[in-house]
Amino acid sequence: MTGFSKITLGLLAVGALALSGCGGGKAPEDTALVLHRGNAAEPLTLDPQQASGTWENNIIGDMFIGLFTENAAGEPIPGMASDWDVSEDGKTWTFTLREANWSDGVPVTANDFVFSFRRILNPETLAQYASLLFAFKNAEKVNRGEIPPEELGVRAIDDHTLEIKLEYPAPYLPGLLGHYTAMPVPAHVVKEKGREWIRPENIEVNGPYKLVEWHTNDYVHSVKNPQFFDAQNVCLNEVYYYPTVDNNSAERQVREGRLDLNTDFPGQKLEFLNKQLPGYVRVHPYLGTTYFSFYTPKPPFNDPRVRNALGMALDRDFMTAEILKSGQIPAYSLVPPGVANYPMGASVKWAGLSLEERRAKAKALLMEAGYGPDHPLSFEYVYRNTRDNPRIAPAVQSDWSEIAPWVNVTISGIETQILYANLRSGEFEVSDGAWIADYNDAQNFLYLMETRTGQLNYSRYSNPEYDALVDRSNRELDTQKRAVMMRQAEQIMLDDMPVIPMWYEVNRALVDPKVTGWVDNIVDIHRTRYLCKEAADQ
C-alpha cells in the first residue's frame, strides 16, 4: 500500500498549505476522550481516491466507511453493506445498503458509490491506485480513456441496492471493498465544491470521525461524527494525528505522555523499551514486504543479469538480525508467508547459496554483462529517511561495493512521500520501498508487477508470460489451481528480478496501556473507533 506526477504532487502540497490556515488553535491537553496518534508521515491528501500511503489510510479510514470495513482485528466485516448476494459464476455482486447519513444529514445512497467508483477510474482523476479496482467490469478500459466512466460495471438499482459486475471472480472482494479506494465520497459535495471538497469547512463523511483542522506538518484533527451509524459505540470524542517522521523523537513523546501511541519505534531499542515501558511495546508479523525496485526501462537495469547480481549480494540476515532487530524475516520472494490460500510460495533460485557463493556469482554475472575495471557499474540508491532505512542504507552500499572495486554506489535519503512520488513517476535508478497488503490475497502483491498496473509497478516490469499467468489465475475458481498459477507467475518474476525482496515486515508500535481496544493483526490496521482510554488518574 503506498503515484503522483510532479504536477499532482505540487497541487496537493498547495492544497495542504491552504488547509493549514483552517481551524486554528493548539491541540488541547490529554483527556480520557482525546487520542494523540503518531502517524509516520504528513499526508499528501485525505481524498480516498487520491491517497496512496498507510499514513493517509489511518486518517481516511477513520472518516469513511466502504461497503466493507475492518473489525479491531483487521478482518473484513460489513460496513455500508447490510447484506449481499453473489451470482453462481462469482462475477455479479448485489449489495443492500444500510440506512446511513453523511455528516450533514444527507442520506448515503447507492448513487454515491456509483459516482465514487466512476470518479476514481476516470483517467482525469489521476488516481494512482485506480488499478486496484481493475477487477470491476470495464474498469481498465475506463481508466485508459477507451470508454466513458458510465460503462463501468456498477449501477444503482435503487437508493439502497448496488450492483457490481466483475471481469472475473474475485474471492478477495470483501477485503478490497474495505480499502480506501473503494470508499464512497459525498457526490453532492464533490459536485458542488470540486477539489475543495476535502477542506475542513466543506468535507462531509460517513464514518466515525470528521476532519475539523489540518495544520501542515503539525497535526490533523478530527472529531466524533454523531451521524455515524454506529456512533453510540465510538468511545473517543477527538483524535489528533501527528506526522512522526523521526521515530526516535516519537518514542520520547510516548515516554513523556505527549503521544498515546505511535505506529513505529527504533528497532535497536526493542530491549530498552521493553524494560523502560512495560506493556507499551507491540510487535507482530503482518502482510508486508520491503523490497528494492530497479527502473528497468533504462541501462544498466534493463539487464536481468545486473539485477540478479545486485539481489544476490545483499546480506539480509545481517540487516534483519543486527540492524532491524525487531523480528523481520529475510525475504526471498515478494509474497510474504501467511497469505491466505497460497501455500509453498515461490523463491529466488539462489536463496540456498552462502553469501560468499552469491557474491562470487554476482561478480561473474556483472562481468558477463560487460562491467569491470574498464567499465565500472555506477548508480544511485535512494531510500526513505524514516524508520530504520537510514541505518540500512550504508549496509546496502557496503554489500554492493564488496562485489568488486568497480561497483560504485552513492546513497541518498529522501522524504517518504517524495520518494514514493518519484517511484510512481519513474524518477530513480534503485530505490527502497515497501508494500503492505490491502487485502489478504497473493494477487494483491502479484498485481504490482503486471504491465497494466502502471504507476504502482515502480520498476515498469513487463513480461507477457507473467501477465498471462496472473490473468488466468484471476479467472480460476479452484483455489489450488489458482495458487499454482500464481506461484508460477511469481517464479518468473523472481527469475527476472525487477525488484529485490529484502525482508518480510513486522508491525511495531508503542501503545500506552491506558489505550484499550488495540488488537495486533496481520494487516496492521487499527481504527480509532475501536479504541478507548482509561482516565489519567486510573
C-alpha positions in Angstrom: 0.0 0.0 0.0 1.6 3.3 -0.8 1.8 7.7 -7.9 1.6 11.3 -8.1 3.2 13.2 -11.0 5.2 16.3 -10.1 2.2 18.4 -11.1 -0.2 16.5 -8.9 2.2 16.5 -6.0 2.6 20.3 -6.3 -1.2 20.8 -6.4 -1.6 18.6 -3.3 1.1 20.4 -1.5 -0.5 23.8 -2.3 -3.9 22.3 -1.1 -2.3 21.1 2.1 -0.8 24.5 2.8 -4.1 26.1 2.2 -5.7 23.7 4.7 -3.1 24.7 7.3 -4.9 28.0 7.8 -8.2 26.4 8.7 -9.4 26.0 12.2 -6.6 27.3 14.3 -5.7 26.7 17.9 -3.4 24.3 19.6 -4.2 20.7 20.5 -5.7 20.6 24.0 -4.2 18.7 26.9 -4.8 15.0 27.0 -8.1 13.9 28.4 -9.7 10.5 28.6 -11.7 11.2 25.4 -8.9 12.6 23.3 -6.4 10.4 21.5 -3.0 11.6 20.2 -1.7 9.3 17.5 1.8 9.3 16.0 1.2 8.6 12.3 4.6 8.3 10.5 4.3 10.9 7.8 2.5 14.0 6.6 -0.5 13.1 4.4 -0.4 14.5 0.8 -4.2 14.2 0.6 -7.2 12.9 2.5 -9.3 12.2 -0.6 -9.8 8.4 -0.6 -9.5 8.4 -4.4 -6.1 10.2 -4.4 -4.4 8.7 -1.4 -1.7 6.0 -1.6 0.0 5.7 1.8 -0.7 3.9 5.1 -0.3 7.1 7.0 -3.2 8.5 4.9 -5.2 5.4 5.3 -5.0 5.7 9.1 -6.9 9.0 8.9 -9.2 8.3 5.9 -10.3 5.0 7.3 -11.5 6.9 10.4 -13.6 9.2 8.3 -15.1 7.0 5.6 -16.7 3.5 5.5 -17.0 1.4 2.4 -19.3 -1.5 1.6 -17.0 -3.4 3.9 -14.7 -2.2 6.7 -12.4 -3.8 9.3 -13.0 -5.0 12.8 -10.5 -4.4 15.6 -8.5 -7.5 14.4 -8.2 -6.1 10.9 -10.6 -8.6 9.4 -13.3 -7.7 6.8 -16.7 -7.1 8.2 -19.8 -5.5 6.7 -19.7 -1.7 6.5 -22.3 0.1 4.5 -23.4 -3.2 3.1 -26.1 -4.8 5.3 -26.5 -7.8 3.0 -25.3 -9.1 -0.4 -25.8 -11.8 -3.0 -23.2 -13.3 -5.3 -24.1 -14.9 -8.7 -23.2 -18.5 -9.4 -20.3 -17.5 -11.6 -18.9 -15.2 -8.9 -19.0 -12.2 -11.2 -22.1 -10.2 -10.1 -22.4 -9.0 -6.5 -25.6 -7.2 -5.4 -25.4 -5.2 -2.2 -28.2 -4.0 0.1 -27.1 -0.8 1.8 -27.8 0.0 5.4 -29.7 3.2 6.4 -26.9 5.8 7.0 -26.3 9.5 6.5 -23.4 11.8 5.6 -22.3 14.0 8.4 -24.6 16.8 7.1 -27.6 14.5 7.4 -28.0 13.7 3.7 -28.6 10.0 3.2 -25.8 7.8 1.8 -27.1 6.1 -1.3 -26.0 3.6 -3.9 -25.5 6.5 -6.3 -22.7 7.8 -4.1 -20.9 4.5 -4.6 -21.5 4.7 -8.4 -20.2 8.3 -8.5 -17.2 7.3 -6.5 -16.2 4.2 -8.5 -16.6 6.2 -11.8 -14.6 9.1 -10.3 -11.5 7.0 -9.2 -11.4 5.1 -12.6 -11.9 8.3 -14.7 -8.4 9.0 -16.1 -8.9 12.7 -15.4 -8.9 12.0 -11.7 -5.2 10.8 -12.0 -5.8 8.3 -9.2 -2.6 6.3 -8.8 -4.5 3.5 -7.1 -7.2 3.0 -9.7 -5.6 -0.3 -10.9 -6.7 -1.9 -7.6 -10.2 -1.9 -9.0 -9.4 -3.4 -12.3 -11.5 -6.5 -11.3 -14.6 -4.4 -12.0 -16.1 -4.9 -15.4 -14.7 -2.4 -18.0 -12.6 -0.7 -15.3 -9.3 -1.0 -17.2 -10.9 0.4 -20.4 -12.4 3.3 -18.5 -9.1 4.1 -16.8 -7.4 4.1 -20.2 -9.9 6.5 -21.6 -11.2 4.0 -24.2 -14.8 4.1 -23.0 -16.7 6.6 -20.8 -17.0 6.0 -17.0 -20.7 5.4 -17.4 -19.8 2.0 -18.9 -18.2 0.8 -15.7 -19.8 -2.3 -14.4 -21.6 -0.7 -11.4 -25.1 0.6 -11.1 -27.6 1.7 -8.6 -30.7 -0.5 -8.8 -32.3 1.9 -6.3 -31.1 4.1 -3.5 -30.2 1.2 -1.3 -29.3 -1.5 -3.8 -25.9 -1.5 -5.6 -24.8 -4.0 -8.3 -21.1 -4.6 -9.1 -20.2 -6.7 -12.1 -16.7 -8.1 -12.3 -14.4 -9.2 -15.1 -13.5 -12.3 -13.2 -14.4 -13.9 -9.8 -12.6 -12.1 -7.0 -12.8 -14.1 -3.8 -10.9 -11.3 -2.0 -13.6 -8.7 -2.9 -14.8 -8.1 0.7 -11.2 -7.2 1.7 -10.8 -5.0 -1.4 -14.1 -3.2 -0.8 -12.9 -2.1 2.6 -9.9 -0.4 1.1 -9.9 3.4 0.8 -10.0 3.3 -3.0 -13.5 1.7 -2.7 -14.8 4.1 -0.1 -17.7 6.4 -1.1 -17.3 10.2 -1.3 -20.3 12.5 -0.9 -21.4 13.1 -4.5 -23.5 16.2 -3.6 -20.5 17.9 -2.0 -17.8 16.9 -4.6 -20.1 18.1 -7.4 -20.5 21.4 -5.8 -17.0 22.0 -4.3 -14.8 20.2 -6.8 -11.2 19.8 -5.4 -12.1 22.0 -2.4 -14.5 19.3 -1.1 -11.8 17.9 1.2 -11.2 21.1 3.1 -12.3 21.0 6.7 -15.1 23.6 6.2 -16.5 21.6 3.2 -16.0 17.9 3.9 -18.8 15.5 4.8 -18.1 11.9 5.9 -20.0 8.7 6.6 -17.5 7.3 9.1 -16.9 7.8 12.8 -14.8 10.9 12.7 -14.9 14.2 10.7 -12.0 16.4 9.8 -12.0 19.8 11.5 -8.4 21.0 11.2 -5.3 20.2 9.1 -2.1 22.1 10.1 0.5 21.0 7.6 3.5 19.2 9.2 1.9 19.7 12.6 -1.3 17.7 13.0 -4.6 16.6 11.6 -7.6 16.9 14.0 -10.9 15.0 13.7 -13.9 14.9 16.0 -16.6 12.3 16.5 -19.3 12.3 13.9 -22.7 12.0 15.6 -24.3 10.9 12.2 -22.2 7.8 12.0 -24.4 4.7 12.0 -22.5 3.2 15.0 -21.7 6.4 16.8 -23.1 5.0 20.1 -20.2 2.5 20.2 -17.5 5.1 19.5 -15.7 5.9 22.7 -13.3 8.8 21.9 -14.5 12.3 21.1 -11.4 13.6 19.3 -8.3 12.3 17.6 -5.1 14.1 16.6 -2.7 12.6 14.1 0.9 13.7 14.0 3.5 13.2 11.2 6.1 11.4 13.3 8.9 11.1 10.7 11.6 10.7 13.4 10.8 7.6 15.3 13.4 8.4 18.0 11.6 11.6 18.7 8.2 9.9 18.6 9.4 7.3 21.1 10.4 10.1 23.5 7.0 11.7 23.1 5.3 8.5 24.0 7.5 8.1 27.1 6.7 11.7 28.1 3.0 11.2 27.6 2.6 13.6 24.7 1.6 10.8 22.4 -0.8 8.0 23.4 0.6 5.7 20.7 3.0 5.7 17.7 3.0 3.3 14.8 6.7 2.7 15.0 9.8 2.7 17.2 13.5 2.2 16.6 14.2 -1.5 16.2 17.5 -1.3 18.0 15.7 0.0 21.1 13.4 -3.0 21.5 15.1 -4.4 24.6 15.5 -1.0 26.2 11.8 -0.1 25.5 10.6 -3.4 26.9 12.4 -2.5 30.2 11.6 1.2 30.3 8.0 1.0 29.1 6.5 -2.3 30.2 3.2 -3.0 28.4 3.8 -0.4 25.7 5.7 -2.4 23.1 3.7 -4.1 20.4 5.5 -6.3 17.8 3.5 -8.6 15.4 4.0 -10.1 12.0 2.0 -8.7 9.2 1.5 -8.9 5.5 4.2 -6.6 4.2 7.4 -6.9 2.3 10.3 -4.4 2.0 11.8 -4.6 -1.5 14.1 -2.6 -3.7 12.9 -1.5 -7.1 15.1 -1.2 -10.3 14.0 1.2 -13.0 14.1 -1.5 -15.7 13.5 0.6 -18.9 17.0 2.1 -18.9 20.5 0.7 -18.6 22.1 -0.7 -16.6 18.9 -2.1 -15.1 17.3 -3.3 -18.3 19.7 -6.3 -18.0 18.4 -9.1 -15.6 22.0 -10.2 -15.0 22.7 -6.9 -13.4 19.5 -7.0 -11.3 20.2 -10.6 -10.2 23.8 -9.8 -9.3 22.8 -7.0 -7.0 20.0 -9.0 -5.5 22.4 -11.9 -4.6 25.0 -9.7 -3.0 22.8 -8.3 -0.1 23.2 -9.8 3.4 19.6 -9.9 4.5 20.5 -12.0 7.6 22.9 -9.3 9.0 20.4 -6.5 8.2 17.5 -8.1 9.9 19.4 -9.6 12.9 21.9 -6.8 13.6 20.3 -3.6 12.4 16.5 -4.0 12.4 16.3 -6.3 15.4 12.5 -6.5 15.6 11.8 -9.9 14.2 11.8 -9.2 10.5 12.5 -12.2 8.3 14.9 -12.2 5.3 12.8 -12.3 2.2 13.4 -14.3 -1.0 10.0 -13.8 -2.5 7.6 -10.9 -3.0 4.6 -12.5 -1.4 5.1 -12.9 2.3 4.4 -16.1 4.3 0.9 -16.4 5.8 -1.1 -15.2 2.9 -4.4 -17.0 2.5 -4.7 -19.8 0.1 -1.0 -19.5 -1.1 1.0 -22.4 0.4 4.6 -23.1 -0.6 5.2 -19.8 -2.4 8.0 -19.2 -4.9 11.6 -18.2 -4.1 14.7 -16.9 -5.8 16.7 -19.8 -7.0 19.9 -18.7 -5.3 18.4 -18.5 -1.9 20.3 -21.6 -0.6 23.7 -20.4 -1.6 26.1 -18.9 1.0 26.7 -15.2 0.9 30.3 -15.8 -0.3 29.0 -18.0 -3.1 26.3 -15.4 -4.0 28.9 -12.6 -4.2 31.2 -14.6 -6.4 28.3 -15.4 -8.7 27.2 -11.8 -8.7 30.7 -10.6 -9.8 30.6 -13.2 -12.6 27.2 -12.0 -13.8 28.3 -8.4 -13.9 31.4 -9.2 -15.8 29.3 -11.3 -18.2 27.1 -8.2 -18.6 30.1 -6.2 -19.7 31.2 -4.5 -16.4 34.7 -4.5 -15.0 37.7 -2.2 -14.2 37.4 -0.6 -17.7 33.6 -0.2 -17.5 32.6 0.3 -13.9 29.0 0.0 -12.7 27.9 3.2 -11.1 24.4 4.1 -9.8 22.4 5.8 -7.1 20.4 4.1 -4.4 17.7 6.2 -2.7 16.0 5.4 0.5 13.2 6.7 2.8 14.7 8.8 5.5 12.2 7.4 8.1 12.2 4.4 10.4 15.4 2.2 10.1 16.0 2.9 6.5 18.9 5.5 7.1 20.7 2.8 9.1 20.2 0.1 6.5 21.4 2.2 3.5 25.2 2.2 4.4 25.0 -1.6 4.8 23.4 -1.9 1.4 26.1 0.4 -0.1 28.8 -1.7 1.6 27.4 -5.0 0.4 27.2 -3.9 -3.2 30.7 -2.4 -3.0 32.0 -5.8 -1.8 31.2 -7.4 -5.1 34.1 -5.7 -6.8 36.0 -2.3 -6.5 34.5 -1.2 -9.8 30.9 -1.2 -8.4 30.3 2.4 -7.3 27.2 3.2 -5.3 26.1 6.5 -4.0 23.2 6.7 -1.4 20.7 9.4 -0.8 17.9 9.8 1.7 14.6 11.4 0.6 11.3 12.3 2.4 9.0 9.3 2.3 6.2 11.0 0.3 8.7 12.4 -2.3 10.4 9.0 -2.7 7.1 7.3 -3.5 6.1 10.1 -5.9 9.5 9.5 -7.7 8.9 5.8 -7.8 5.5 6.3 -9.4 6.9 8.7 -11.9 10.0 6.6 -12.7 12.5 9.2 -11.5 15.0 6.8 -9.8 17.6 4.1 -10.6 17.3 1.9 -7.5 15.1 2.6 -4.5 13.8 1.1 -1.4 10.1 0.9 -0.6 7.6 -1.5 0.9 4.2 -2.9 0.1 1.6 -3.6 2.8 -1.3 -5.8 1.8 -4.6 -4.1 1.0 -6.3 -7.4 1.4 -5.2 -10.9 2.3 -4.5 -12.5 -1.1 -1.4 -13.1 -3.1 -2.9 -11.3 -6.0 -2.5 -8.0 -4.1 1.3 -8.5 -4.4 1.5 -10.1 -7.8 -0.6 -7.4 -9.5 2.1 -4.9 -8.6 4.3 -6.4 -11.4 1.6 -6.6 -14.1 2.2 -4.4 -17.1 -1.2 -2.9 -16.8 -0.8 -1.8 -13.2 1.1 1.4 -14.3 2.4 3.7 -11.7 2.4 1.2 -8.8 4.6 -1.1 -10.9 7.5 1.1 -9.9 10.1 -0.9 -11.9 7.9 -0.8 -15.0 8.4 -4.5 -15.3 6.7 -6.1 -18.3 6.6 -9.8 -19.1 3.8 -11.2 -21.3 4.1 -14.7 -19.8 3.8 -13.3 -16.3 0.8 -11.1 -17.2 -1.0 -14.1 -18.8 -0.5 -16.3 -15.8 -1.7 -13.7 -13.4 -4.7 -13.0 -15.6 -5.5 -16.8 -15.8 -5.2 -17.1 -12.0 -7.7 -14.2 -11.6 -10.3 -16.2 -13.6 -9.7 -19.6 -11.9 -12.3 -20.6 -9.3 -10.4 -23.6 -7.9 -8.2 -22.2 -5.1 -5.5 -24.9 -5.5 -5.2 -24.5 -9.3 -5.2 -20.7 -8.8 -2.3 -20.9 -6.2 -0.2 -23.0 -8.7 -0.7 -20.4 -11.4 0.2 -17.5 -9.1 3.3 -19.4 -7.8 4.4 -20.0 -11.4 3.9 -16.3 -12.2 5.9 -15.2 -9.1 8.7 -17.5 -10.0 9.0 -16.0 -13.5 9.1 -12.5 -12.0 11.7 -13.5 -9.3 13.9 -15.0 -12.0 13.8 -11.7 -13.9 14.4 -9.8 -10.6 12.8 -6.4 -11.4 12.6 -6.0 -7.6 14.8 -7.3 -4.8 12.8 -8.8 -1.9 14.6 -7.8 1.3 12.6 -8.8 4.4 9.1 -9.6 5.5 7.8 -6.9 7.8 6.6 -6.8 11.3 4.3 -4.1 12.7 5.9 -2.2 15.5 4.0 0.2 17.8 4.2 1.8 21.2 0.8 1.9 22.8 0.1 3.4 26.2 -1.6 0.7 28.3 -4.3 3.3 29.1 -5.4 2.9 25.5 -7.7 -0.1 25.3 -9.1 -1.9 22.2 -5.8 -2.1 20.3 -5.5 -5.6 18.7 -2.3 -6.7 17.0 -3.2 -8.0 13.5 -1.5 -9.1 10.2 -2.8 -6.1 8.2 -1.7 -3.5 10.9 -5.0 -1.6 10.7 -6.2 0.0 13.9 -9.3 2.1 13.5 -9.8 4.8 16.2 -13.5 3.8 16.5 -12.4 0.6 18.4 -10.1 2.4 20.8 -10.8 4.0 24.2 -8.7 5.5 27.0 -8.8 5.0 30.8 -8.9 8.2 32.8 -5.5 9.6 33.6 -5.8 9.0 37.3 -6.6 5.3 36.9 
